[in-house]
Amino acid sequence: MKRIKSISYLILLVVLTFMLVPKVNAASASIKVSSNKSTVIEGGTFTTTVTVSSGTPIAAWQFDLTYDSSRLTLVSGTPAVLEAAQSTSKYSASYSYTFKAKKSGSASIGVKNYTVSDWNETAMGVSAGTSSVSIITQAEYEASLSKDCNLKSLSVEGATLTPAFSADVTEYSTEMEAGVTKINIVATKSDSKSSVTGAGEKDVTEGMNKFEIVVTAENGSSKTYVLNVNVKELSPINVKVGKDNLTVVRKRENLTAPQNYSEVDVKIGDEDVPGYYSEVTKLTLVGLKDEKGEIKLYIYDKKKNTYKIYNELSFAKITLYQMDMDKDDIPTNFKKTTIKIDGVEYTVYKYDLDSKYSIMYGMNTETGKKHIYMYDETENTLQIFNDDLYNKMINDTLYYRNLLFCMAGVSLIFLIVIIIMIVKLSKAKKNKKKLDNLEKIIEEKRKNLEEKKKNTQEQRNHKNENK
């Protein structure tokens, strides 16, 4: 009985001993592997980061980097790491690696032979992760990009569009009441990966205002939606220039002042409108807007109540206002034609229609002087046309042309003389041949006559003998 009690006391003592011993948990660490790209194109690069960390201070750690060398090339970074902490407050360490993708497919990056220990030189339990990247070809990448460049909706706050919105319709119109100076264009893209420009709050003026809303798909393709906003005008000043119906611009902020012109107020009818005047050119300019909302400057002649488009040609040091050229000033043999400069069509004159050189008449807006200018289409340069040089060129051309004609004439005469001599020689040969033939005929006739004469004599002799 005493023995049983002794054993019971011993078991209880052991249990109490284990209960009084403090419980110790082994520390744990993790090695995280992450890449900045999940998909990369063949030939492209990406970065992978390996991070060793723990909730308790780490004293030493090591690992070897592993990756698919058939698809990846390590560009930078130390693949084998063995390192110790410098203080007891080290909780993590990170290492960066740059890879180049060399073959399409899926590739993994991870670690092996890894250990992490704490400051008690106790090995921690380590959980290690991996990172995967998908390597694709350029063609596969382009095929994966979205081609959607449509709008899901388009509207102008407080207005109704005509026609009703449809993603396939690209041009719309709306009208705003007089006095409206700003509108808000709301455009919603169909694809979240696409981008939209041209929407938002916009300034408008009286008359037609044109806006372009451009949607660019992920693959770079784009679609442009055009929005024509007509702001009603109170008592518009309508003018007609040629066949065009235009309205006078009443707000100076909608105009751009040309160089060497000063701001002035121009009276049209009973109203003052913004304009510009130059003491050099003596021209008065006002702004006119067409039915599409495009504004251009026009020369206003108050006495004649006429308008003429004003176009400036800007060169390195010359700003030229082109003017009509008098017929008497057009150089000889120059033909009238048109060319485009900066998208604007101008009337010019060319000696050869295929030439890159042309001449035009105009006024230098800085000096007020008028000249005939020569324009080089290739270099986009302008210089005063040199009449003397042109006349010399014409005279030289005429001289060499006349010289050429003279040489051609002499050659022709020489050729004619040779032909005549050849003809005469040919005739002489023919005449000689005829003469030879005639001599043969005469000789034969002479022989025949002598033969006849001889026969006749013989006959006479024979008769005499018979007598």
C-alpha positions in Angstrom: 0.0 0.0 0.0 2.8 2.4 0.9 4.5 1.5 -2.4 1.4 2.4 -4.4 1.3 5.8 -2.6 4.9 6.4 -3.4 4.4 5.8 -7.1 1.4 8.1 -7.1 3.4 10.9 -5.4 6.2 10.4 -8.0 3.8 10.7 -11.0 2.2 13.9 -9.5 5.7 15.4 -9.0 6.6 14.8 -12.6 3.3 16.3 -13.8 3.8 19.4 -11.6 7.4 19.7 -12.8 6.3 19.8 -16.5 3.5 22.2 -15.6 5.9 24.6 -13.9 8.5 24.6 -16.9 7.9 27.6 -19.1 6.6 26.7 -22.6 9.1 27.6 -25.5 7.8 28.0 -29.1 10.3 27.7 -32.0 10.5 31.0 -34.0 9.5 31.0 -37.7 10.6 33.0 -40.7 9.5 33.4 -44.3 11.2 34.0 -47.7 8.9 35.8 -50.1 9.6 35.9 -53.8 7.8 38.6 -55.9 8.2 40.0 -59.4 7.1 43.4 -60.7 5.6 41.9 -63.8 3.3 38.9 -64.3 3.7 39.0 -68.1 6.8 40.0 -70.0 7.5 40.1 -73.8 10.4 38.1 -75.2 13.5 40.2 -75.0 12.1 42.3 -72.2 13.3 42.5 -68.6 11.7 42.4 -65.2 12.7 42.6 -61.6 12.2 40.0 -58.9 12.7 40.7 -55.1 13.5 38.1 -52.5 12.7 39.1 -48.9 13.7 37.2 -45.8 11.7 38.2 -42.7 10.5 37.2 -39.3 8.5 38.5 -36.4 11.6 38.0 -34.2 15.1 39.3 -34.8 17.1 37.2 -37.3 20.8 36.6 -36.8 21.9 34.7 -40.0 20.3 33.4 -43.2 21.2 31.9 -46.4 19.5 30.8 -49.7 20.3 29.9 -53.3 18.2 31.5 -56.1 16.6 29.1 -58.5 15.0 29.9 -61.9 14.2 28.4 -65.3 17.5 29.1 -67.1 16.0 27.8 -70.4 13.6 30.8 -70.5 15.4 33.4 -68.3 18.8 35.0 -68.2 19.9 36.5 -64.9 21.2 40.0 -65.7 22.0 41.3 -62.2 21.9 40.1 -58.6 23.8 37.6 -56.4 22.2 34.1 -56.8 23.9 32.7 -53.6 23.3 34.6 -50.4 24.9 33.9 -47.0 24.7 36.8 -44.6 24.6 37.6 -40.8 22.9 40.5 -39.1 25.0 43.4 -37.6 22.5 44.1 -34.7 19.8 42.3 -32.7 17.2 44.5 -34.3 17.3 43.0 -37.8 13.9 41.6 -38.8 14.2 41.4 -42.6 16.5 41.6 -45.6 15.7 42.1 -49.3 17.6 41.2 -52.5 16.8 42.4 -56.0 17.4 40.5 -59.3 16.9 41.5 -62.9 16.0 38.9 -65.5 15.7 39.0 -69.2 13.1 36.9 -70.9 14.5 34.8 -73.7 11.9 32.2 -74.6 8.1 32.2 -74.4 6.3 30.1 -71.8 5.9 30.1 -68.1 8.9 30.5 -65.8 9.3 30.3 -62.0 11.7 31.9 -59.7 12.3 30.6 -56.2 14.9 29.6 -53.5 16.5 26.5 -52.3 19.0 25.5 -49.6 17.6 28.1 -47.3 18.0 28.5 -43.5 17.3 31.2 -41.0 18.5 31.3 -37.4 17.8 33.5 -34.4 20.2 35.0 -31.9 20.1 31.8 -29.8 21.6 30.1 -32.8 18.4 28.2 -33.2 17.2 27.3 -36.7 13.8 28.8 -37.4 11.0 27.2 -39.3 11.1 28.7 -42.8 8.3 28.9 -45.4 9.5 29.9 -48.9 7.4 31.1 -51.8 7.9 31.3 -55.5 7.0 33.8 -58.3 5.9 33.0 -61.8 6.0 35.1 -65.0 4.4 34.4 -68.3 6.7 35.1 -71.3 4.9 35.9 -74.6 6.0 36.9 -78.1 5.5 40.4 -79.4 2.7 39.1 -81.7 1.0 37.5 -78.8 1.3 40.7 -76.8 -0.3 42.8 -79.5 -3.1 40.3 -80.0 -3.8 40.4 -76.3 -4.3 44.2 -76.3 -7.9 45.5 -76.5 -9.0 47.1 -79.8 -12.0 48.8 -78.3 -11.9 52.5 -79.1 -15.6 53.2 -78.7 -17.5 55.5 -76.4 -20.2 54.1 -74.2 -22.0 57.4 -74.0 -21.5 61.0 -75.1 -23.5 64.0 -73.9 -23.4 67.8 -73.2 -24.9 68.8 -69.8 -28.2 70.6 -70.3 -28.4 69.8 -74.1 -29.7 67.1 -76.4 -27.5 65.7 -79.1 -28.6 65.1 -82.7 -28.7 62.3 -83.7 -29.1 60.1 -80.5 -25.9 58.6 -79.4 -24.6 55.4 -81.0 -21.1 54.1 -80.7 -20.8 53.8 -84.5 -21.9 57.4 -85.2 -19.0 59.8 -84.9 -20.5 63.3 -85.5 -23.2 65.0 -83.4 -24.7 68.5 -83.2 -26.4 70.4 -80.4 -27.6 74.0 -79.8 -27.1 76.2 -76.7 -29.0 79.3 -75.7 -27.4 82.8 -76.3 -25.1 83.9 -73.6 -23.6 80.5 -72.8 -19.8 80.7 -72.5 -19.0 77.2 -71.1 -20.3 73.7 -71.7 -19.4 70.4 -70.0 -18.8 67.4 -72.4 -19.3 64.1 -70.7 -17.8 61.1 -72.5 -17.8 57.6 -71.0 -15.4 55.0 -72.6 -16.6 51.5 -73.5 -13.4 49.8 -72.4 -11.7 50.6 -69.1 -8.3 50.1 -70.7 -8.9 52.8 -73.3 -8.3 56.6 -72.8 -10.3 59.6 -73.7 -9.2 63.1 -74.6 -11.3 66.2 -75.4 -14.0 65.8 -72.8 -14.7 68.1 -69.8 -15.4 71.8 -69.5 -15.0 73.8 -72.7 -15.2 77.5 -73.6 -17.7 78.3 -76.4 -18.5 81.4 -78.3 -21.5 82.6 -80.3 -22.0 80.6 -83.4 -20.6 77.2 -84.3 -18.0 75.5 -82.0 -16.3 72.3 -83.0 -14.9 69.8 -80.5 -13.1 66.5 -81.1 -13.3 63.7 -78.5 -10.6 61.1 -79.2 -10.8 57.6 -77.8 -7.5 55.6 -77.9 -7.7 51.8 -77.4 -5.1 49.8 -75.5 -3.5 48.7 -78.8 -3.1 52.3 -80.0 -6.0 52.4 -82.5 -8.2 55.4 -82.1 -11.6 56.9 -83.1 -12.6 60.5 -83.2 -16.0 61.8 -82.3 -16.9 65.2 -83.5 -19.3 67.5 -81.5 -20.7 70.6 -83.2 -22.1 73.0 -80.6 -24.0 76.0 -82.0 -24.4 78.9 -79.5 -27.3 81.1 -80.5 -26.3 84.7 -81.1 -28.3 87.8 -80.2 -28.6 89.9 -83.3 -25.6 88.5 -85.2 -23.8 90.6 -87.7 -24.0 88.5 -90.9 -21.8 89.2 -93.8 -21.3 87.4 -97.1 -17.9 86.8 -98.6 -18.1 85.2 -102.0 -20.4 82.2 -101.5 -19.7 81.9 -97.8 -22.1 83.1 -95.1 -20.0 84.4 -92.2 -20.6 86.2 -88.8 -18.5 88.9 -87.3 -16.6 87.9 -84.1 -17.5 90.2 -81.2 -15.2 88.9 -78.5 -11.5 89.8 -78.7 -10.5 86.8 -76.6 -11.5 84.6 -79.5 -9.0 86.4 -81.9 -5.3 86.1 -82.2 -3.5 89.4 -83.0 -1.1 89.2 -86.0 2.4 90.5 -85.6 2.9 94.3 -86.0 -0.8 95.0 -85.6 -2.4 97.0 -82.8 -5.8 96.4 -81.2 -8.5 98.8 -82.4 -12.3 99.0 -82.3 -13.9 98.8 -85.8 -17.3 100.1 -86.4 -19.5 97.8 -88.5 -22.9 99.2 -89.0 -23.8 100.7 -85.6 -21.7 98.4 -83.5 -18.0 98.5 -82.5 -16.3 95.1 -82.9 -12.7 94.1 -82.0 -10.2 94.5 -84.8 -6.5 95.2 -85.6 -4.7 98.0 -87.6 -1.2 98.4 -88.8 0.4 101.8 -89.6 2.8 99.9 -91.9 0.3 98.0 -94.1 -2.6 100.5 -93.6 -4.9 97.5 -93.3 -7.8 97.0 -90.9 -8.5 93.4 -89.9 -11.6 91.9 -88.3 -12.5 88.3 -87.4 -15.2 86.3 -89.2 -16.5 82.9 -88.3 -17.8 80.4 -90.8 -20.7 77.9 -90.3 -18.3 75.3 -88.9 -17.1 77.7 -86.2 -13.6 78.4 -87.7 -12.4 81.9 -87.2 -10.1 83.8 -89.7 -9.0 87.3 -90.1 -10.3 89.4 -93.0 -9.3 92.8 -94.4 -12.2 95.2 -93.9 -12.7 98.0 -96.3 -15.1 100.4 -94.6 -15.7 102.6 -97.7 -16.5 99.6 -100.0 -18.0 97.6 -97.1 -16.0 94.5 -98.4 -14.1 91.7 -96.7 -11.0 89.9 -98.1 -9.2 86.9 -96.4 -5.9 87.9 -94.8 -3.2 85.3 -94.9 0.4 85.9 -93.7 3.4 84.0 -94.9 6.1 83.8 -92.1 9.6 83.1 -93.1 12.9 83.4 -91.3 12.9 87.2 -91.1 10.0 88.1 -93.4 6.3 88.3 -92.7 4.6 88.8 -96.0 1.0 89.8 -96.9 0.4 88.4 -100.4 -1.2 90.8 -102.9 -2.4 90.4 -106.5 0.2 91.0 -109.2 -0.5 93.3 -112.2 -0.4 91.6 -115.6 2.4 94.0 -116.7 4.6 92.9 -113.8 4.4 89.2 -114.6 7.8 88.2 -116.1 7.7 86.8 -119.6 6.8 83.2 -120.0 5.7 82.8 -116.4 2.5 80.8 -116.0 -0.2 81.3 -113.3 -0.7 78.4 -110.9 -1.4 77.6 -107.2 0.7 76.0 -104.4 0.0 75.2 -100.7 2.1 76.8 -98.0 1.3 75.6 -94.4 -2.0 74.2 -95.7 -3.2 77.4 -97.3 -3.5 77.7 -101.1 -1.8 80.7 -102.8 -1.7 82.0 -106.3 1.9 82.1 -107.7 3.7 82.2 -111.1 6.2 79.7 -112.4 8.4 79.6 -115.5 8.1 75.8 -115.4 5.1 74.3 -113.7 7.2 71.4 -112.4 9.7 73.7 -110.8 10.1 74.1 -107.1 10.6 77.8 -107.5 7.7 80.3 -107.9 7.2 84.0 -107.6 4.6 86.1 -105.9 3.8 89.7 -105.1 3.4 91.0 -101.6 4.0 93.5 -98.8 6.5 93.1 -96.0 4.4 93.8 -92.9 7.4 95.1 -91.0 8.6 97.6 -93.6 5.5 98.2 -95.7 7.5 97.7 -98.9 6.1 95.8 -101.8 8.2 93.5 -104.0 8.0 90.5 -106.2 9.4 87.6 -104.2 10.8 84.2 -105.2 9.7 81.3 -103.1 11.6 78.0 -102.7 9.2 75.2 -101.9 11.9 72.7 -100.8 13.7 75.0 -98.3 10.6 77.1 -97.5 12.6 80.3 -98.1 11.7 83.6 -99.6 13.8 86.3 -101.2 13.2 89.4 -103.4 13.0 88.4 -107.1 16.0 89.7 -109.0 14.7 91.1 -112.4 18.3 91.7 -113.7 19.3 88.2 -112.9 16.1 86.8 -114.6 16.6 89.0 -117.7 20.2 87.9 -117.9 19.1 84.3 -117.6 16.5 85.0 -120.4 19.1 86.7 -122.6 21.7 83.9 -122.0 19.0 81.4 -122.9 18.1 83.3 -126.1 21.8 83.7 -127.0 22.5 80.0 -126.6 19.3 79.1 -128.3 20.2 81.3 -131.3 23.7 79.9 -131.3 22.2 76.4 -131.4 19.9 77.4 -134.2 22.9 78.8 -136.2 24.9 75.7 -135.6 21.9 73.6 -136.6 21.5 75.8 -139.8 25.2 75.4 -140.8 25.0 71.7 -140.2 21.8 71.5 -142.3 23.5 73.5 -145.2 26.5 71.2 -145.0 24.3 68.2 -145.0 22.4 69.5 -148.1 25.7 70.2 -149.9 26.8 66.7 -149.2 23.5 65.3 -150.4 23.7 67.4 -153.7 27.3 66.2 -154.3 26.2 62.6 -153.7 23.3 63.0 -156.1 25.5 64.6 -158.8 28.1 61.9 -158.4 25.4 59.3 -158.7 24.1 61.0 -161.8 27.6 61.3 -163.3 28.1 57.6 -162.8 24.8 56.9 -164.5 25.6 59.3 -167.4 29.0 57.7 -167.8 27.4 54.3 -168.0 25.0 55.6 -170.6 27.8 57.2 -172.6 29.7 53.9 -172.5 26.7 52.1 -173.8 26.2 54.7 -176.5 29.8 54.4 -177.6 29.4 50.6 -177.9 26.3 51.0 -180.0 28.0 53.5 -182.3 31.0 51.2 -182.5 28.8 48.3 -183.5 26.9 50.4 -186.1 30.3 51.6 -187.5 31.4 48.0 -187.8 28.1 47.1 -189.4 28.4 49.9 -191.9 32.0 48.9 -192.8 30.9 45.3 -193.2 28.1 46.4 -195.5 30.4 48.6 -197.4 32.9 45.8 -197.8 30.2 43.4 -199.0 28.9 46.0 -201.4 32.4 46.5 -202.9 33.0 42.8 -203.3 29.7 42.5 -205.1 30.7 45.3 -207.5 34.0 43.7 -208.1 32.4 40.4 -208.8 30.0 42.0 -211.3 32.9 43.7 -213.1 34.7 40.5 -213.4 31.7 38.8 -215.0 31.5 41.5 -217.6 
